[in-house]
């Protein structure tokens, strides 16, 4: 069993929705990003890559590469899972914390869990997602952006017989 952690932040910018945990949530702002700005999935990608000793999301999907402009982060996550499989590894569980003052995320957590579990090839019980605020403190508290933390474990794929 190997463990990795991930962290990501995106600043609010123009827009009418944010994408968090693979779920589009209407909001007064969007998130500035080269991709869809899904901080939760970016933190998760980094946690998985960290557990596998495979670097980070910026190396895999450089924001200088137009191929990833506006990218659906669920697609990026699936690519990370495929890369792990090439190393003989598979996600075992994931625990995400999303830190935002707004929009309210809690109502969307069940769908986020279902989507992340699908992308990881795991039962939903192996994916946990928590939404919290920063109590009005710091950049998140000033509603300048959204942050996310992730921890993931990976384990060897069953040997082919
Ligand atoms: Mg990011």
Backbone and ligand atoms as CSV (ligand in chain L), in Angstrom:
chain,resi,resn,atom,element,x,y,z
A,1,UNK,N,N,0.854,-1.202,0.000
A,1,UNK,CA,C,0.000,0.000,0.000
A,1,UNK,C,C,0.886,1.247,0.000
A,2,UNK,N,N,0.578,2.182,-0.903
A,2,UNK,CA,C,1.360,3.430,-0.972
A,2,UNK,C,C,0.394,4.599,-0.841
A,3,UNK,N,N,0.863,5.698,-0.262
A,3,UNK,CA,C,-0.002,6.844,-0.005
A,3,UNK,C,C,0.597,8.113,-0.606
A,4,UNK,N,N,-0.277,8.994,-1.105
A,4,UNK,CA,C,0.171,10.276,-1.646
A,4,UNK,C,C,-0.786,11.376,-1.243
A,5,UNK,N,N,-0.280,12.609,-1.279
A,5,UNK,CA,C,-1.162,13.745,-0.970
A,5,UNK,C,C,-1.147,14.743,-2.113
A,6,UNK,N,N,-2.181,15.560,-2.175
A,6,UNK,CA,C,-2.262,16.578,-3.213
A,6,UNK,C,C,-2.931,17.826,-2.687
A,7,UNK,N,N,-2.612,18.958,-3.303
A,7,UNK,CA,C,-3.177,20.257,-2.909
A,7,UNK,C,C,-3.347,21.082,-4.170
A,8,UNK,N,N,-4.440,21.820,-4.272
A,8,UNK,CA,C,-4.621,22.710,-5.421
A,8,UNK,C,C,-5.485,23.902,-5.023
A,9,UNK,N,N,-5.282,24.987,-5.738
A,9,UNK,CA,C,-6.053,26.219,-5.547
A,9,UNK,C,C,-6.360,26.797,-6.914
A,10,UNK,N,N,-7.559,27.307,-7.089
A,10,UNK,CA,C,-7.829,28.168,-8.243
A,10,UNK,C,C,-8.573,29.407,-7.773
A,11,UNK,N,N,-8.232,30.533,-8.423
A,11,UNK,CA,C,-8.860,31.815,-8.088
A,11,UNK,C,C,-10.178,31.969,-8.840
A,12,UNK,N,N,-11.107,32.646,-8.212
A,12,UNK,CA,C,-12.349,32.980,-8.910
A,12,UNK,C,C,-12.068,33.976,-10.031
A,13,UNK,N,N,-12.831,33.872,-11.092
A,13,UNK,CA,C,-12.763,34.796,-12.221
A,13,UNK,C,C,-14.147,34.888,-12.833
A,14,UNK,N,N,-14.203,35.469,-14.021
A,14,UNK,CA,C,-15.510,35.592,-14.674
A,14,UNK,C,C,-16.130,34.218,-14.924
A,15,UNK,N,N,-17.440,34.149,-14.893
A,15,UNK,CA,C,-18.123,32.896,-15.179
A,15,UNK,C,C,-19.388,32.775,-14.367
A,16,UNK,N,N,-20.124,31.714,-14.631
A,16,UNK,CA,C,-21.403,31.527,-13.942
A,16,UNK,C,C,-21.510,30.161,-13.277
A,17,UNK,N,N,-20.372,29.447,-13.204
A,17,UNK,CA,C,-20.397,28.129,-12.569
A,17,UNK,C,C,-18.966,27.702,-12.255
A,18,UNK,N,N,-18.831,26.855,-11.254
A,18,UNK,CA,C,-17.550,26.201,-10.969
A,18,UNK,C,C,-17.748,24.700,-11.176
A,19,UNK,N,N,-16.649,24.009,-11.481
A,19,UNK,CA,C,-16.697,22.548,-11.581
A,19,UNK,C,C,-15.849,21.995,-10.443
A,20,UNK,N,N,-16.479,21.256,-9.549
A,20,UNK,CA,C,-15.784,20.700,-8.378
A,20,UNK,C,C,-16.160,19.224,-8.263
A,21,UNK,N,N,-15.154,18.383,-8.194
A,21,UNK,CA,C,-15.421,16.951,-8.060
A,21,UNK,C,C,-16.201,16.403,-9.243
A,22,UNK,N,N,-15.989,17.023,-10.415
A,22,UNK,CA,C,-16.673,16.561,-11.620
A,22,UNK,C,C,-18.118,17.015,-11.731
A,23,UNK,N,N,-18.524,17.925,-10.849
A,23,UNK,CA,C,-19.914,18.411,-10.854
A,23,UNK,C,C,-19.934,19.918,-11.134
A,24,UNK,N,N,-20.747,20.305,-12.096
A,24,UNK,CA,C,-20.890,21.734,-12.428
A,24,UNK,C,C,-21.891,22.358,-11.469
A,25,UNK,N,N,-21.448,23.418,-10.775
A,25,UNK,CA,C,-22.265,24.053,-9.747
A,25,UNK,C,C,-22.437,25.529,-10.101
A,26,UNK,N,N,-23.669,25.966,-10.338
A,26,UNK,CA,C,-23.887,27.377,-10.684
A,26,UNK,C,C,-23.366,28.296,-9.577
A,27,UNK,N,N,-22.719,29.397,-9.978
A,27,UNK,CA,C,-22.163,30.330,-8.997
A,27,UNK,C,C,-22.058,31.709,-9.650
A,28,UNK,N,N,-21.763,32.709,-8.813
A,28,UNK,CA,C,-21.617,34.073,-9.322
A,28,UNK,C,C,-20.312,34.267,-10.077
A,29,UNK,N,N,-19.374,33.309,-9.921
A,29,UNK,CA,C,-18.077,33.368,-10.586
A,29,UNK,C,C,-17.714,31.986,-11.131
A,30,UNK,N,N,-16.723,31.969,-12.007
A,30,UNK,CA,C,-16.085,30.719,-12.398
A,30,UNK,C,C,-14.736,30.637,-11.716
A,31,UNK,N,N,-13.930,29.641,-12.095
A,31,UNK,CA,C,-12.565,29.529,-11.582
A,31,UNK,C,C,-11.595,29.729,-12.736
A,32,UNK,N,N,-10.583,30.576,-12.502
A,32,UNK,CA,C,-9.558,30.818,-13.516
A,32,UNK,C,C,-8.662,29.589,-13.628
A,33,UNK,N,N,-8.524,29.059,-14.829
A,33,UNK,CA,C,-7.695,27.873,-15.005
A,33,UNK,C,C,-7.486,27.613,-16.477
A,34,UNK,N,N,-6.443,26.850,-16.777
A,34,UNK,CA,C,-6.199,26.417,-18.155
A,34,UNK,C,C,-7.209,25.331,-18.525
A,35,UNK,N,N,-7.501,24.463,-17.533
A,35,UNK,CA,C,-8.507,23.407,-17.725
A,35,UNK,C,C,-9.837,23.910,-17.180
A,36,UNK,N,N,-10.705,22.989,-16.759
A,36,UNK,CA,C,-11.988,23.414,-16.183
A,36,UNK,C,C,-11.845,23.913,-14.745
A,37,UNK,N,N,-10.631,23.857,-14.185
A,37,UNK,CA,C,-10.390,24.431,-12.861
A,37,UNK,C,C,-10.909,23.599,-11.705
A,38,UNK,N,N,-11.068,22.319,-11.931
A,38,UNK,CA,C,-11.625,21.446,-10.880
A,38,UNK,C,C,-10.554,21.156,-9.824
A,39,UNK,N,N,-10.501,22.016,-8.807
A,39,UNK,CA,C,-9.447,21.900,-7.784
A,39,UNK,C,C,-9.452,20.540,-7.094
A,40,UNK,N,N,-10.632,19.989,-6.868
A,40,UNK,CA,C,-10.723,18.719,-6.149
A,40,UNK,C,C,-10.080,17.600,-6.966
A,41,UNK,N,N,-10.395,17.547,-8.254
A,41,UNK,CA,C,-9.826,16.486,-9.084
A,41,UNK,C,C,-8.336,16.716,-9.329
A,42,UNK,N,N,-7.908,17.983,-9.388
A,42,UNK,CA,C,-6.473,18.244,-9.562
A,42,UNK,C,C,-5.698,17.790,-8.327
A,43,UNK,N,N,-6.227,18.085,-7.146
A,43,UNK,CA,C,-5.568,17.619,-5.914
A,43,UNK,C,C,-5.539,16.095,-5.879
A,44,UNK,N,N,-6.624,15.480,-6.324
A,44,UNK,CA,C,-6.691,14.013,-6.340
A,44,UNK,C,C,-5.688,13.425,-7.332
A,45,UNK,N,N,-5.585,14.007,-8.516
A,45,UNK,CA,C,-4.585,13.538,-9.493
A,45,UNK,C,C,-3.193,13.587,-8.875
A,46,UNK,N,N,-2.882,14.683,-8.183
A,46,UNK,CA,C,-1.560,14.811,-7.575
A,46,UNK,C,C,-1.363,13.784,-6.462
A,47,UNK,N,N,-2.405,13.496,-5.695
A,47,UNK,CA,C,-2.285,12.493,-4.633
A,47,UNK,C,C,-1.996,11.117,-5.232
A,48,UNK,N,N,-2.696,10.781,-6.307
A,48,UNK,CA,C,-2.489,9.482,-6.959
A,48,UNK,C,C,-1.092,9.396,-7.566
A,49,UNK,N,N,-0.689,10.462,-8.250
A,49,UNK,CA,C,0.645,10.476,-8.861
A,49,UNK,C,C,1.719,10.424,-7.777
A,50,UNK,N,N,1.470,11.116,-6.670
A,50,UNK,CA,C,2.416,11.089,-5.559
A,50,UNK,C,C,2.562,9.690,-4.993
A,51,UNK,N,N,1.436,9.015,-4.811
A,51,UNK,CA,C,1.476,7.657,-4.263
A,51,UNK,C,C,2.255,6.722,-5.184
A,52,UNK,N,N,2.146,6.971,-6.483
A,52,UNK,CA,C,2.798,6.103,-7.465
A,52,UNK,C,C,4.226,6.537,-7.774
A,53,UNK,N,N,4.660,7.661,-7.188
A,53,UNK,CA,C,6.004,8.159,-7.500
A,53,UNK,C,C,6.123,8.634,-8.933
A,54,UNK,N,N,5.036,9.249,-9.449
A,54,UNK,CA,C,4.964,9.626,-10.872
A,54,UNK,C,C,4.906,11.128,-11.089
A,55,UNK,N,N,5.478,11.902,-10.162
A,55,UNK,CA,C,5.543,13.347,-10.394
A,55,UNK,C,C,4.247,14.036,-10.058
A,56,UNK,N,N,3.839,14.978,-10.921
A,56,UNK,CA,C,2.630,15.749,-10.620
A,56,UNK,C,C,1.862,16.090,-11.885
A,57,UNK,N,N,0.684,16.637,-11.666
A,57,UNK,CA,C,-0.250,16.906,-12.756
A,57,UNK,C,C,0.312,17.931,-13.745
A,58,UNK,N,N,1.134,18.862,-13.237
A,58,UNK,CA,C,1.714,19.883,-14.109
A,58,UNK,C,C,2.703,19.291,-15.109
A,59,UNK,N,N,3.360,18.195,-14.712
A,59,UNK,CA,C,4.294,17.527,-15.624
A,59,UNK,C,C,3.534,16.714,-16.670
A,60,UNK,N,N,2.421,16.127,-16.222
A,60,UNK,CA,C,1.653,15.256,-17.114
A,60,UNK,C,C,0.826,16.055,-18.124
A,61,UNK,N,N,0.242,17.151,-17.636
A,61,UNK,CA,C,-0.654,17.961,-18.470
A,61,UNK,C,C,-0.227,19.425,-18.374
A,62,UNK,N,N,0.888,19.813,-19.003
A,62,UNK,CA,C,1.407,21.177,-18.842
A,62,UNK,C,C,0.392,22.226,-19.300
A,63,UNK,N,N,0.292,23.345,-18.520
A,63,UNK,CA,C,-0.689,24.365,-18.919
A,63,UNK,C,C,-0.178,25.192,-20.098
A,64,UNK,N,N,1.058,24.883,-20.565
A,64,UNK,CA,C,1.558,25.501,-21.791
A,64,UNK,C,C,1.070,24.730,-23.024
A,65,UNK,N,N,0.445,23.558,-22.790
A,65,UNK,CA,C,0.030,22.693,-23.895
A,65,UNK,C,C,-1.437,22.944,-24.230
A,66,UNK,N,N,-1.696,23.469,-25.450
A,66,UNK,CA,C,-3.083,23.783,-25.823
A,66,UNK,C,C,-3.997,22.557,-25.792
A,67,UNK,N,N,-3.413,21.348,-25.807
A,67,UNK,CA,C,-4.243,20.134,-25.763
A,67,UNK,C,C,-5.114,20.104,-24.517
A,68,UNK,N,N,-4.658,20.762,-23.431
A,68,UNK,CA,C,-5.372,20.677,-22.159
A,68,UNK,C,C,-6.212,21.923,-21.889
A,69,UNK,N,N,-6.289,22.841,-22.865
A,69,UNK,CA,C,-7.089,24.051,-22.665
A,69,UNK,C,C,-8.552,23.678,-22.477
A,70,UNK,N,N,-9.134,24.129,-21.376
A,70,UNK,CA,C,-10.540,23.856,-21.098
A,70,UNK,C,C,-10.826,22.396,-20.813
A,71,UNK,N,N,-9.765,21.626,-20.524
A,71,UNK,CA,C,-9.920,20.171,-20.385
A,71,UNK,C,C,-10.904,19.813,-19.273
A,72,UNK,N,N,-11.671,18.768,-19.521
A,72,UNK,CA,C,-12.529,18.155,-18.509
A,72,UNK,C,C,-11.608,17.399,-17.555
A,73,UNK,N,N,-11.572,17.809,-16.299
A,73,UNK,CA,C,-10.627,17.200,-15.361
A,73,UNK,C,C,-10.952,15.743,-15.068
A,74,UNK,N,N,-12.186,15.310,-15.328
A,74,UNK,CA,C,-12.481,13.879,-15.185
A,74,UNK,C,C,-11.669,13.085,-16.207
A,75,UNK,N,N,-11.472,13.667,-17.382
A,75,UNK,CA,C,-10.636,13.019,-18.388
A,75,UNK,C,C,-9.180,12.946,-17.928
A,76,UNK,N,N,-8.716,14.018,-17.278
A,76,UNK,CA,C,-7.346,14.018,-16.760
A,76,UNK,C,C,-7.203,12.944,-15.678
A,77,UNK,N,N,-8.202,12.868,-14.803
A,77,UNK,CA,C,-8.161,11.875,-13.723
A,77,UNK,C,C,-8.118,10.457,-14.300
A,78,UNK,N,N,-8.925,10.228,-15.312
A,78,UNK,CA,C,-8.929,8.894,-15.929
A,78,UNK,C,C,-7.579,8.578,-16.576
A,79,UNK,N,N,-6.925,9.598,-17.130
A,79,UNK,CA,C,-5.594,9.379,-17.701
A,79,UNK,C,C,-4.581,9.024,-16.613
A,80,UNK,N,N,-4.737,9.683,-15.456
A,80,UNK,CA,C,-3.849,9.370,-14.338
A,80,UNK,C,C,-4.068,7.921,-13.884
A,81,UNK,N,N,-5.312,7.501,-13.803
A,81,UNK,CA,C,-5.611,6.125,-13.397
A,81,UNK,C,C,-5.018,5.145,-14.416
A,82,UNK,N,N,-5.104,5.487,-15.688
A,82,UNK,CA,C,-4.526,4.619,-16.723
A,82,UNK,C,C,-3.009,4.558,-16.590
A,83,UNK,N,N,-2.397,5.691,-16.248
A,83,UNK,CA,C,-0.944,5.714,-16.079
A,83,UNK,C,C,-0.531,4.820,-14.902
A,84,UNK,N,N,-1.316,4.880,-13.828
A,84,UNK,CA,C,-1.038,4.007,-12.680
A,84,UNK,C,C,-1.139,2.540,-13.097
A,85,UNK,N,N,-2.159,2.226,-13.905
A,85,UNK,CA,C,-2.349,0.839,-14.330
A,85,UNK,C,C,-1.132,0.340,-15.107
A,86,UNK,N,N,-0.520,1.260,-15.896
A,86,UNK,CA,C,0.701,0.885,-16.628
A,86,UNK,C,C,1.828,0.517,-15.666
A,87,UNK,N,N,1.773,1.068,-14.448
A,87,UNK,CA,C,2.783,0.761,-13.425
A,87,UNK,C,C,2.355,-0.427,-12.567
A,88,UNK,N,N,1.216,-1.044,-12.914
A,88,UNK,CA,C,0.719,-2.165,-12.123
A,88,UNK,C,C,0.038,-1.740,-10.844
A,89,UNK,N,N,-0.453,-0.486,-10.805
A,89,UNK,CA,C,-1.070,0.055,-9.593
A,89,UNK,C,C,-2.502,0.485,-9.858
A,90,UNK,N,N,-3.321,0.449,-8.809
A,90,UNK,CA,C,-4.706,0.919,-8.913
A,90,UNK,C,C,-5.067,1.694,-7.646
A,91,UNK,N,N,-5.930,2.714,-7.779
A,91,UNK,CA,C,-6.378,3.441,-6.590
A,91,UNK,C,C,-7.051,2.474,-5.614
A,92,UNK,N,N,-6.832,2.711,-4.316
A,92,UNK,CA,C,-7.474,1.877,-3.295
A,92,UNK,C,C,-8.509,2.683,-2.503
A,93,UNK,N,N,-8.189,3.910,-2.206
A,93,UNK,CA,C,-9.199,4.802,-1.620
A,93,UNK,C,C,-8.741,6.243,-1.785
A,94,UNK,N,N,-9.660,7.173,-1.601
A,94,UNK,CA,C,-9.333,8.596,-1.707
A,94,UNK,C,C,-10.168,9.367,-0.702
A,95,UNK,N,N,-9.573,10.395,-0.136
A,95,UNK,CA,C,-10.266,11.267,0.811
A,95,UNK,C,C,-9.954,12.712,0.422
A,96,UNK,N,N,-10.984,13.473,0.065
A,96,UNK,CA,C,-10.803,14.846,-0.417
A,96,UNK,C,C,-11.445,15.833,0.546
A,97,UNK,N,N,-10.798,16.982,0.697
A,97,UNK,CA,C,-11.393,18.096,1.438
A,97,UNK,C,C,-11.398,19.308,0.524
A,98,UNK,N,N,-12.561,19.881,0.294
A,98,UNK,CA,C,-12.678,21.087,-0.528
A,98,UNK,C,C,-12.994,22.248,0.406
A,99,UNK,N,N,-12.229,23.336,0.274
A,99,UNK,CA,C,-12.352,24.471,1.192
A,99,UNK,C,C,-12.862,25.668,0.402
A,100,UNK,N,N,-14.078,26.102,0.710
A,100,UNK,CA,C,-14.708,27.200,-0.029
A,100,UNK,C,C,-15.726,27.890,0.878
A,101,UNK,N,N,-15.827,29.205,0.752
A,101,UNK,CA,C,-16.897,29.940,1.451
A,101,UNK,C,C,-18.187,29.864,0.634
A,102,UNK,N,N,-18.022,29.852,-0.676
A,102,UNK,CA,C,-19.159,29.793,-1.584
A,102,UNK,C,C,-18.670,29.264,-2.921
A,103,UNK,N,N,-19.500,28.581,-3.695
A,103,UNK,CA,C,-20.885,28.226,-3.408
A,103,UNK,C,C,-20.963,27.125,-2.332
A,104,UNK,N,N,-22.173,26.854,-1.886
A,104,UNK,CA,C,-22.375,25.782,-0.924
A,104,UNK,C,C,-22.220,24.437,-1.641
A,105,UNK,N,N,-21.305,23.630,-1.129
A,105,UNK,CA,C,-20.950,22.394,-1.837
A,105,UNK,C,C,-21.664,21.160,-1.300
A,106,UNK,N,N,-22.046,21.189,-0.028
A,106,UNK,CA,C,-22.552,19.972,0.613
A,106,UNK,C,C,-23.648,19.258,-0.183
A,107,UNK,N,N,-24.612,19.999,-0.769
A,107,UNK,CA,C,-25.668,19.289,-1.495
A,107,UNK,C,C,-25.155,18.505,-2.711
A,108,UNK,N,N,-23.950,18.859,-3.171
A,108,UNK,CA,C,-23.416,18.241,-4.384
A,108,UNK,C,C,-22.461,17.089,-4.090
A,109,UNK,N,N,-22.148,16.890,-2.811
A,109,UNK,CA,C,-21.136,15.888,-2.454
A,109,UNK,C,C,-21.523,14.466,-2.889
A,110,UNK,N,N,-22.767,14.040,-2.729
A,110,UNK,CA,C,-23.090,12.663,-3.159
A,110,UNK,C,C,-22.808,12.416,-4.648
A,111,UNK,N,N,-23.128,13.393,-5.492
A,111,UNK,CA,C,-22.851,13.218,-6.925
A,111,UNK,C,C,-21.352,13.271,-7.205
A,112,UNK,N,N,-20.639,14.152,-6.480
A,112,UNK,CA,C,-19.171,14.184,-6.636
A,112,UNK,C,C,-18.580,12.822,-6.298
A,113,UNK,N,N,-19.008,12.251,-5.179
A,113,UNK,CA,C,-18.476,10.942,-4.757
A,113,UNK,C,C,-18.734,9.895,-5.827
A,114,UNK,N,N,-19.944,9.898,-6.362
A,114,UNK,CA,C,-20.302,8.896,-7.376
A,114,UNK,C,C,-19.425,9.049,-8.612
A,115,UNK,N,N,-19.191,10.304,-9.025
A,115,UNK,CA,C,-18.391,10.517,-10.241
A,115,UNK,C,C,-16.931,10.165,-10.023
A,116,UNK,N,N,-16.388,10.578,-8.865
A,116,UNK,CA,C,-14.981,10.267,-8.583
A,116,UNK,C,C,-14.797,8.748,-8.462
A,117,UNK,N,N,-15.730,8.090,-7.779
A,117,UNK,CA,C,-15.636,6.638,-7.632
A,117,UNK,C,C,-15.654,5.963,-9.007
A,118,UNK,N,N,-16.519,6.440,-9.884
A,118,UNK,CA,C,-16.592,5.878,-11.238
A,118,UNK,C,C,-15.244,6.045,-11.951
A,119,UNK,N,N,-14.662,7.245,-11.858
A,119,UNK,CA,C,-13.402,7.502,-12.562
A,119,UNK,C,C,-12.252,6.694,-11.977
A,120,UNK,N,N,-12.313,6.432,-10.673
A,120,UNK,CA,C,-11.240,5.664,-10.030
A,120,UNK,C,C,-11.467,4.163,-10.144
A,121,UNK,N,N,-12.662,3.754,-10.582
A,121,UNK,CA,C,-12.978,2.328,-10.647
A,121,UNK,C,C,-13.150,1.718,-9.273
A,122,UNK,N,N,-13.696,2.514,-8.351
A,122,UNK,CA,C,-13.854,2.071,-6.959
A,122,UNK,C,C,-15.310,2.142,-6.548
A,123,UNK,N,N,-15.705,1.309,-5.563
A,123,UNK,CA,C,-17.024,1.498,-4.970
A,123,UNK,C,C,-17.063,2.841,-4.240
A,124,UNK,N,N,-18.246,3.432,-4.172
A,124,UNK,CA,C,-18.372,4.785,-3.633
A,124,UNK,C,C,-17.913,4.861,-2.180
A,125,UNK,N,N,-17.997,3.735,-1.456
A,125,UNK,CA,C,-17.566,3.723,-0.048
A,125,UNK,C,C,-16.067,3.985,0.092
A,126,UNK,N,N,-15.331,3.841,-0.995
A,126,UNK,CA,C,-13.876,4.041,-0.926
A,126,UNK,C,C,-13.478,5.465,-1.305
A,127,UNK,N,N,-14.474,6.295,-1.553
A,127,UNK,CA,C,-14.211,7.700,-1.894
A,127,UNK,C,C,-14.943,8.573,-0.892
A,128,UNK,N,N,-14.200,9.421,-0.209
A,128,UNK,CA,C,-14.813,10.332,0.752
A,128,UNK,C,C,-14.547,11.769,0.308
A,129,UNK,N,N,-15.565,12.600,0.384
A,129,UNK,CA,C,-15.398,14.012,0.015
A,129,UNK,C,C,-16.023,14.865,1.110
A,130,UNK,N,N,-15.235,15.809,1.615
A,130,UNK,CA,C,-15.697,16.703,2.664
A,130,UNK,C,C,-15.664,18.129,2.147
A,131,UNK,N,N,-16.658,18.913,2.491
A,131,UNK,CA,C,-16.686,20.330,2.131
A,131,UNK,C,C,-16.637,21.133,3.422
A,132,UNK,N,N,-15.740,22.134,3.448
A,132,UNK,CA,C,-15.642,22.978,4.636
A,132,UNK,C,C,-15.393,24.416,4.196
A,133,UNK,N,N,-15.433,25.348,5.145
A,133,UNK,CA,C,-15.079,26.742,4.868
A,133,UNK,C,C,-13.777,27.032,5.604
A,134,UNK,N,N,-13.247,28.239,5.440
A,134,UNK,CA,C,-12.080,28.610,6.252
A,134,UNK,C,C,-12.463,29.682,7.261
A,135,UNK,N,N,-13.750,29.672,7.654
A,135,UNK,CA,C,-14.227,30.549,8.727
A,135,UNK,C,C,-13.925,32.012,8.442
A,136,UNK,N,N,-13.990,32.386,7.165
A,136,UNK,CA,C,-13.787,33.792,6.802
A,136,UNK,C,C,-12.341,34.233,6.781
A,137,UNK,N,N,-11.408,33.317,7.033
A,137,UNK,CA,C,-9.991,33.692,7.120
A,137,UNK,C,C,-9.256,33.395,5.815
A,138,UNK,N,N,-8.255,34.240,5.511
A,138,UNK,CA,C,-7.371,33.971,4.384
A,138,UNK,C,C,-8.038,34.158,3.029
A,139,UNK,N,N,-7.347,33.695,1.973
A,139,UNK,CA,C,-7.858,33.949,0.615
A,139,UNK,C,C,-9.179,33.240,0.360
A,140,UNK,N,N,-9.329,32.055,0.942
A,140,UNK,CA,C,-10.616,31.369,0.774
A,140,UNK,C,C,-11.706,32.143,1.501
A,141,UNK,N,N,-11.368,32.612,2.706
A,141,UNK,CA,C,-12.333,33.364,3.506
A,141,UNK,C,C,-12.768,34.658,2.836
A,142,UNK,N,N,-11.847,35.256,2.078
A,142,UNK,CA,C,-12.178,36.494,1.347
A,142,UNK,C,C,-12.883,36.198,0.021
A,143,UNK,N,N,-13.179,34.961,-0.188
A,143,UNK,CA,C,-13.876,34.509,-1.402
A,143,UNK,C,C,-13.080,34.832,-2.673
A,144,UNK,N,N,-11.758,34.668,-2.569
A,144,UNK,CA,C,-10.901,34.899,-3.736
A,144,UNK,C,C,-10.707,33.632,-4.558
A,145,UNK,N,N,-11.039,32.484,-3.962
A,145,UNK,CA,C,-10.857,31.244,-4.701
A,145,UNK,C,C,-11.278,30.051,-3.867
A,146,UNK,N,N,-10.970,28.870,-4.401
A,146,UNK,CA,C,-11.321,27.596,-3.764
A,146,UNK,C,C,-10.050,26.755,-3.674
A,147,UNK,N,N,-9.875,26.060,-2.554
A,147,UNK,CA,C,-8.721,25.181,-2.355
A,147,UNK,C,C,-9.205,23.758,-2.124
A,148,UNK,N,N,-8.337,22.793,-2.389
A,148,UNK,CA,C,-8.686,21.393,-2.141
A,148,UNK,C,C,-7.445,20.617,-1.717
A,149,UNK,N,N,-7.680,19.672,-0.835
A,149,UNK,CA,C,-6.652,18.743,-0.349
A,149,UNK,C,C,-7.100,17.330,-0.677
A,150,UNK,N,N,-6.140,16.468,-0.964
A,150,UNK,CA,C,-6.494,15.068,-1.232
A,150,UNK,C,C,-5.436,14.140,-0.651
A,151,UNK,N,N,-5.887,13.020,-0.158
A,151,UNK,CA,C,-5.009,11.906,0.194
A,151,UNK,C,C,-5.542,10.685,-0.551
A,152,UNK,N,N,-4.641,9.923,-1.143
A,152,UNK,CA,C,-5.064,8.710,-1.846
A,152,UNK,C,C,-4.079,7.585,-1.555
A,153,UNK,N,N,-4.602,6.385,-1.548
A,153,UNK,CA,C,-3.714,5.217,-1.488
A,153,UNK,C,C,-3.848,4.441,-2.787
A,154,UNK,N,N,-2.754,3.783,-3.154
A,154,UNK,CA,C,-2.778,2.912,-4.331
A,154,UNK,C,C,-2.214,1.560,-3.921
A,155,UNK,N,N,-2.688,0.528,-4.575
A,155,UNK,CA,C,-2.194,-0.824,-4.272
A,155,UNK,C,C,-1.923,-1.548,-5.570
A,156,UNK,N,N,-1.126,-2.612,-5.518
A,156,UNK,CA,C,-0.794,-3.352,-6.736
A,156,UNK,C,C,-2.061,-3.950,-7.365
A,157,UNK,N,N,-2.135,-3.887,-8.678
A,157,UNK,CA,C,-3.217,-4.577,-9.387
A,157,UNK,C,C,-3.030,-6.086,-9.175
A,158,UNK,N,N,-4.144,-6.811,-9.122
A,158,UNK,CA,C,-4.019,-8.273,-9.039
A,158,UNK,C,C,-3.188,-8.782,-10.220
A,159,UNK,N,N,-2.298,-9.731,-9.961
A,159,UNK,CA,C,-1.459,-10.276,-11.025
A,159,UNK,C,C,-2.311,-10.988,-12.058
A,160,UNK,N,N,-2.020,-10.736,-13.335
A,160,UNK,CA,C,-2.704,-11.476,-14.387
A,160,UNK,C,C,-2.246,-12.944,-14.338
A,161,UNK,N,N,-3.178,-13.857,-14.546
A,161,UNK,CA,C,-2.807,-15.285,-14.471
A,161,UNK,C,C,-2.729,-15.865,-15.870
L,1,MG,MG,MG,-5.328,23.040,-10.767
